[in-house]
């Protein structure tokens, strides 16, 4: 019996914010995978090592967490006034599907760097020294992202002294702006800042459901039996708790109009996110760092792909900043209420500050931009190899 040799595909393994993923130039993919569809999905699944019933992704590039089971495809932009198009695929770990329903805010910080280093940005837009302003079209959600990428001697600068909680080593700071991150008049898809969410078998409680950055369901920690200062081990080892969160997420997704039936949530793991909020309180982060109530405005914990996230998803941070900027949401109230243009929140790995500009027009809230600082670094570049499809 003969076997086909593996194929190799040019790729870059990068960290962006508190996530890692495999980045591809669209033109480097096999022709059949340059078009969205089952062949592309099969290729990305094999690259990452999914589906893996063991949940380890040992035979692929994935790291067996939602933060490390990610893929990115970048191409020269087809949109006016943009440098590159960016498509994000969240790869399921134990199931055979790639979720294209949302963006990854953390990896957004690495897209500009990848694009410059791979010749996808016109050289006239990259200074010899200074900051390159890269306009990115986020194809999943059809939004603009602006990345401010530091450049030294004509090359992307990756090293620096910017520290990001959830990332061990310092690196160069990359400011990321999410332009008009809300969904227009449907930023609050139910039309309400706070709804009563009825979840059979779980209970009824208040929820703020917002579509900004990524669709997110916010609930009060105390309403679901938590303090809001929990770390991963308090939740991820509790299968009953995880099942409750998934049930809440499914019913919230229906109420937000993202799915029609509860069982459809199983094939839409990436969105919406579910998070719980609480007023500022002291706790020790996962690294042992002491976080005091004076350091933060509120605490937020969020789940991604069915598990409590080790830090905070970048897109969820946009949702947090946006909701905090709108007086009367659960996020805003947990932060003390009132008007605000930025918020610093506590998460399992530490703290994060995000700014947002919110305005009320014609009885509808809109957000013009959300801003946060991340960092990005190439971990490895060359080729990934997979068996022929």
C-alpha positions as CSV (number, residue, x, y, z in Angstrom):
1,X,0.0,0.0,0.0
2,X,1.4,3.4,-1.0
3,X,1.0,6.6,0.9
4,X,1.1,10.1,-0.3
5,X,3.9,12.4,1.2
6,X,2.9,15.3,3.4
7,X,2.3,18.6,1.8
8,X,3.9,21.7,3.2
9,X,2.4,25.2,3.4
10,X,4.2,28.5,4.3
11,X,3.0,29.7,7.7
12,X,3.9,31.8,10.7
13,X,3.2,30.9,14.3
14,X,2.5,34.1,16.2
15,X,1.4,35.3,19.6
16,X,-1.0,38.2,19.6
17,X,-2.1,39.5,23.0
18,X,-2.9,36.5,25.1
19,X,-3.6,34.2,22.2
20,X,-1.5,32.2,19.7
21,X,-2.4,31.1,16.2
22,X,-1.1,29.9,12.9
23,X,-1.1,32.7,10.3
24,X,-1.3,32.2,6.5
25,X,-0.9,34.5,3.5
26,X,-4.0,33.6,1.4
27,X,-1.8,33.2,-1.7
28,X,0.3,30.6,0.0
29,X,-2.6,28.2,0.6
30,X,-3.3,25.4,-1.9
31,X,-5.6,26.7,-4.6
32,X,-8.6,24.7,-3.4
33,X,-8.2,26.2,0.1
34,X,-8.0,29.7,-1.1
35,X,-11.8,29.6,-1.4
36,X,-14.0,29.4,1.7
37,X,-15.5,25.9,2.1
38,X,-15.0,22.4,3.3
39,X,-11.5,22.0,1.8
40,X,-10.2,25.0,3.6
41,X,-11.8,23.9,6.9
42,X,-10.4,20.4,6.5
43,X,-6.9,21.9,6.0
44,X,-7.1,24.2,9.0
45,X,-8.4,21.4,11.2
46,X,-5.5,19.2,10.2
47,X,-3.0,22.0,10.8
48,X,-4.3,22.6,14.3
49,X,-4.8,18.9,15.1
50,X,-8.6,18.7,15.4
51,X,-10.9,17.0,16.0
52,X,-9.0,15.3,18.9
53,X,-11.1,13.1,21.2
54,X,-8.2,13.3,23.7
55,X,-8.6,17.1,23.8
56,X,-4.8,17.6,23.5
57,X,-4.2,18.5,19.8
58,X,-0.9,16.6,20.1
59,X,-0.8,15.9,16.3
60,X,-1.1,19.5,15.3
61,X,-0.2,23.1,16.1
62,X,-3.0,23.7,18.6
63,X,-2.4,24.1,22.3
64,X,-5.7,22.5,23.5
65,X,-7.3,25.7,24.7
66,X,-9.5,28.2,23.1
67,X,-6.7,30.8,23.2
68,X,-4.3,28.5,21.2
69,X,-6.7,26.8,18.7
70,X,-6.8,29.6,16.2
71,X,-6.0,30.3,12.6
72,X,-5.6,33.5,10.6
73,X,-5.7,34.2,6.8
74,X,-4.4,37.5,5.6
75,X,-4.4,39.0,2.1
76,X,-4.0,42.3,0.3
77,X,-7.2,44.2,0.8
78,X,-10.0,44.3,-1.7
79,X,-11.5,47.2,0.2
80,X,-10.7,50.9,-0.5
81,X,-8.6,52.7,2.1
82,X,-7.5,49.4,3.7
83,X,-4.1,47.6,3.6
84,X,-5.1,44.0,4.3
85,X,-8.1,41.7,4.7
86,X,-8.0,39.5,7.8
87,X,-10.1,36.4,8.3
88,X,-10.2,34.5,11.6
89,X,-11.0,30.9,12.1
90,X,-11.6,29.5,15.7
91,X,-10.9,25.8,15.4
92,X,-12.9,23.5,17.7
93,X,-10.7,21.2,19.7
94,X,-12.8,18.0,19.9
95,X,-15.2,18.6,17.1
96,X,-14.7,18.7,13.3
97,X,-15.6,22.3,12.6
98,X,-14.1,25.8,12.2
99,X,-16.2,28.7,13.6
100,X,-16.0,31.8,11.3
101,X,-18.7,33.7,13.2
102,X,-16.5,36.3,14.9
103,X,-13.2,38.0,15.3
104,X,-10.2,37.4,17.6
105,X,-9.3,40.7,19.2
106,X,-6.0,39.4,20.6
107,X,-4.7,38.1,17.3
108,X,-5.8,41.4,15.7
109,X,-2.7,42.9,17.3
110,X,-0.5,40.5,15.2
111,X,-2.2,41.0,11.8
112,X,-0.4,44.3,11.0
113,X,3.0,42.9,11.9
114,X,2.4,39.8,9.9
115,X,1.2,41.8,6.9
116,X,4.2,44.1,6.9
117,X,6.7,41.2,7.3
118,X,5.1,39.3,4.5
119,X,5.1,42.1,2.0
120,X,1.3,42.6,2.0
121,X,1.5,46.3,2.9
122,X,2.7,49.0,0.4
123,X,6.2,50.1,1.4
124,X,5.2,53.7,1.3
125,X,2.9,53.1,4.3
126,X,5.8,51.7,6.4
127,X,8.3,54.3,7.7
128,X,12.0,53.5,8.3
129,X,11.5,54.4,11.9
130,X,8.3,55.2,13.8
131,X,4.8,53.9,13.7
132,X,3.1,52.2,10.7
133,X,-0.6,52.7,10.7
134,X,-2.1,49.6,9.2
135,X,-5.8,49.6,8.2
136,X,-7.2,46.1,8.5
137,X,-10.6,44.9,7.1
138,X,-11.9,42.3,9.5
139,X,-13.8,40.1,7.1
140,X,-15.7,37.9,9.6
141,X,-17.6,40.9,11.1
142,X,-17.0,43.4,8.3
143,X,-15.4,46.1,10.5
144,X,-12.2,48.2,10.3
145,X,-9.4,47.7,12.8
146,X,-6.4,50.1,12.9
147,X,-3.1,48.7,14.3
148,X,-0.3,51.0,15.2
149,X,2.8,48.9,14.6
150,X,6.2,50.1,15.8
151,X,9.0,50.0,13.1
152,X,12.8,50.2,13.6
153,X,15.2,50.4,10.7
154,X,12.4,49.4,8.3
155,X,11.5,46.2,10.2
156,X,8.6,45.4,12.6
157,X,9.8,46.0,16.2
158,X,8.7,43.1,18.4
159,X,10.8,43.6,21.5
160,X,10.1,46.2,24.1
161,X,9.1,46.9,27.7
162,X,5.3,46.8,27.4
163,X,3.9,44.3,29.9
164,X,0.5,42.6,29.4
165,X,-1.1,40.6,32.2
166,X,-1.5,37.0,30.9
167,X,1.8,37.2,28.9
168,X,5.0,36.3,30.8
169,X,7.5,38.4,28.9
170,X,7.5,42.1,27.8
171,X,7.3,43.1,24.2
172,X,6.7,46.1,22.0
173,X,3.3,47.8,22.5
174,X,0.8,47.7,19.6
175,X,-2.2,50.0,20.0
176,X,-5.3,48.5,18.4
177,X,-8.4,50.6,17.5
178,X,-11.7,48.9,16.7
179,X,-13.7,51.3,14.6
180,X,-17.5,51.4,15.0
181,X,-17.3,48.1,16.8
182,X,-21.1,48.0,17.5
183,X,-23.7,46.6,15.2
184,X,-25.3,49.9,14.4
185,X,-28.9,50.2,15.6
186,X,-28.7,46.6,16.8
187,X,-25.8,47.0,19.2
188,X,-28.3,46.0,21.9
189,X,-30.2,43.4,19.8
190,X,-33.2,43.2,22.2
191,X,-33.5,47.0,22.3
192,X,-32.8,47.0,26.0
193,X,-29.8,47.7,28.1
194,X,-30.9,45.1,30.6
195,X,-33.2,42.1,30.0
196,X,-34.6,39.4,32.2
197,X,-33.2,36.1,30.8
198,X,-35.3,33.1,31.7
199,X,-33.3,29.9,31.5
200,X,-35.2,26.6,32.2
201,X,-33.5,24.6,34.9
202,X,-31.1,27.4,35.8
203,X,-33.2,30.4,36.8
204,X,-34.1,33.9,35.8
205,X,-31.7,36.8,36.1
206,X,-30.7,40.1,34.6
207,X,-28.6,40.2,31.5
208,X,-27.0,42.8,29.3
209,X,-26.7,41.5,25.7
210,X,-24.5,43.5,23.4
211,X,-23.1,43.1,19.9
212,X,-19.8,45.1,20.0
213,X,-16.5,43.6,19.3
214,X,-18.2,40.2,19.6
215,X,-21.7,39.3,20.7
216,X,-21.6,39.0,24.5
217,X,-24.0,38.1,27.3
218,X,-23.2,39.8,30.6
219,X,-24.7,38.6,33.9
220,X,-24.1,39.6,37.5
221,X,-21.8,37.2,39.3
222,X,-23.9,37.1,42.4
223,X,-27.0,36.1,40.4
224,X,-25.4,32.9,39.3
225,X,-23.6,32.0,42.6
226,X,-20.2,33.6,42.1
227,X,-18.2,36.4,43.7
228,X,-16.6,37.5,40.4
229,X,-13.0,37.0,41.6
230,X,-12.8,33.3,40.6
231,X,-9.8,31.8,38.7
232,X,-10.0,29.0,36.1
233,X,-9.7,26.1,38.5
234,X,-12.9,27.2,40.3
235,X,-15.0,26.8,37.2
236,X,-13.2,24.7,34.6
237,X,-13.1,21.6,36.8
238,X,-16.9,21.8,37.6
239,X,-18.7,20.1,34.7
240,X,-22.1,21.0,36.1
241,X,-21.1,24.7,36.2
242,X,-19.8,24.6,32.6
243,X,-23.1,23.0,31.5
244,X,-25.1,25.8,33.2
245,X,-23.0,28.4,31.5
246,X,-23.5,26.7,28.1
247,X,-27.3,26.6,28.7
248,X,-27.3,30.3,29.7
249,X,-25.3,31.1,26.6
250,X,-27.6,29.1,24.3
251,X,-30.8,30.8,25.6
252,X,-29.1,34.2,25.4
253,X,-28.0,33.5,21.8
254,X,-31.7,32.8,20.9
255,X,-32.8,36.0,22.6
256,X,-30.1,38.0,20.7
257,X,-31.4,36.5,17.4
258,X,-28.1,34.8,16.7
259,X,-29.7,31.3,16.5
260,X,-33.2,30.1,16.1
261,X,-33.1,27.0,18.3
262,X,-31.2,26.1,21.5
263,X,-29.5,23.1,20.0
264,X,-27.9,25.3,17.3
265,X,-25.5,26.8,19.9
266,X,-23.5,23.6,19.8
267,X,-22.3,24.4,16.3
268,X,-21.7,28.1,17.1
269,X,-19.1,27.8,19.9
270,X,-17.2,31.0,19.2
271,X,-20.2,33.4,19.6
272,X,-21.8,34.7,21.6
273,X,-19.5,34.9,24.6
274,X,-20.8,34.7,28.2
275,X,-19.3,36.8,31.0
276,X,-20.1,37.7,34.6
277,X,-19.4,40.9,36.3
278,X,-19.0,42.2,39.8
279,X,-17.9,45.4,41.6
280,X,-14.2,45.9,42.2
281,X,-12.8,43.5,44.9
282,X,-9.4,42.3,46.0
283,X,-8.1,39.0,44.7
284,X,-4.8,37.2,43.7
285,X,-4.3,36.6,40.0
286,X,-3.3,33.3,38.5
287,X,0.4,34.4,38.8
288,X,-0.1,35.3,42.4
289,X,-0.1,39.0,41.7
290,X,-2.2,40.9,44.2
291,X,-5.0,42.9,42.6
292,X,-6.7,45.4,44.9
293,X,-10.1,47.1,44.5
294,X,-8.1,50.4,44.0
295,X,-6.5,49.0,40.9
296,X,-9.7,48.3,39.0
297,X,-13.2,49.6,38.3
298,X,-14.8,46.1,38.3
299,X,-14.1,42.4,37.9
300,X,-15.1,40.5,34.7
301,X,-14.8,36.8,34.0
302,X,-15.6,35.4,30.6
303,X,-15.9,32.0,29.0
304,X,-14.6,31.0,25.6
305,X,-15.3,27.8,23.8
306,X,-16.9,26.4,26.9
307,X,-14.1,27.2,29.4
308,X,-13.3,30.1,31.7
309,X,-10.6,32.2,29.8
310,X,-7.3,32.5,31.4
311,X,-7.3,36.2,30.9
312,X,-9.7,38.1,28.6
313,X,-10.5,37.8,24.9
314,X,-9.7,41.0,23.0
315,X,-13.1,41.1,21.4
316,X,-14.8,40.6,24.7
317,X,-12.7,43.4,26.1
318,X,-14.2,45.6,23.4
319,X,-17.6,44.5,24.5
320,X,-16.7,45.3,28.1
321,X,-15.4,48.8,27.2
322,X,-18.4,49.5,25.1
323,X,-20.9,48.3,27.7
324,X,-19.1,50.2,30.4
325,X,-19.4,53.4,28.3
326,X,-23.2,53.1,28.2
327,X,-24.9,54.2,31.4
328,X,-27.3,51.6,32.8
329,X,-25.8,48.4,31.5
330,X,-24.8,45.7,34.0
331,X,-21.1,46.4,33.2
332,X,-21.5,50.1,33.7
333,X,-23.4,49.6,37.0
334,X,-20.8,47.1,38.3
335,X,-18.1,49.8,37.5
336,X,-20.0,52.3,39.6
337,X,-22.4,53.8,37.0
338,X,-22.3,57.1,35.2
339,X,-20.6,58.3,32.1
340,X,-17.1,57.0,31.4
341,X,-14.7,56.9,28.4
342,X,-12.5,54.0,29.7
343,X,-12.6,51.2,32.2
344,X,-10.0,49.1,33.9
345,X,-11.2,45.6,34.8
346,X,-9.8,42.7,36.7
347,X,-9.6,39.2,35.0
348,X,-8.0,35.9,36.1
349,X,-4.5,36.9,34.9
350,X,-4.5,40.6,36.1
351,X,-6.0,43.8,34.8
352,X,-6.7,45.4,31.4
353,X,-7.7,48.9,30.5
354,X,-9.9,49.6,27.4
355,X,-11.3,52.9,26.2
356,X,-14.5,53.4,24.2
357,X,-16.4,56.5,22.9
358,X,-20.2,56.0,23.1
359,X,-22.8,58.5,21.9
360,X,-26.6,58.4,22.0
361,X,-28.3,59.4,18.7
362,X,-32.0,59.1,17.9
363,X,-32.5,57.0,21.0
364,X,-29.8,54.5,19.8
365,X,-26.4,54.0,21.4
366,X,-23.4,53.8,19.1
367,X,-19.7,53.5,19.8
368,X,-17.3,55.2,17.4
369,X,-14.2,53.3,18.5
370,X,-12.7,51.1,21.2
371,X,-9.0,51.2,21.9
372,X,-6.6,48.9,23.8
373,X,-2.9,48.1,23.8
374,X,-1.6,44.6,23.1
375,X,1.7,43.1,21.9
376,X,2.6,40.6,19.3
377,X,5.6,38.4,18.4
378,X,6.6,35.8,15.8
379,X,7.3,32.5,17.5
380,X,8.2,30.5,14.5
381,X,8.0,30.8,10.7
382,X,8.5,28.4,7.9
383,X,6.1,25.7,6.8
384,X,3.5,23.5,8.4
385,X,3.1,20.0,7.1
386,X,-0.1,18.0,6.8
387,X,-1.0,14.7,5.1
388,X,-2.5,15.3,1.7
389,X,-6.2,16.0,1.9
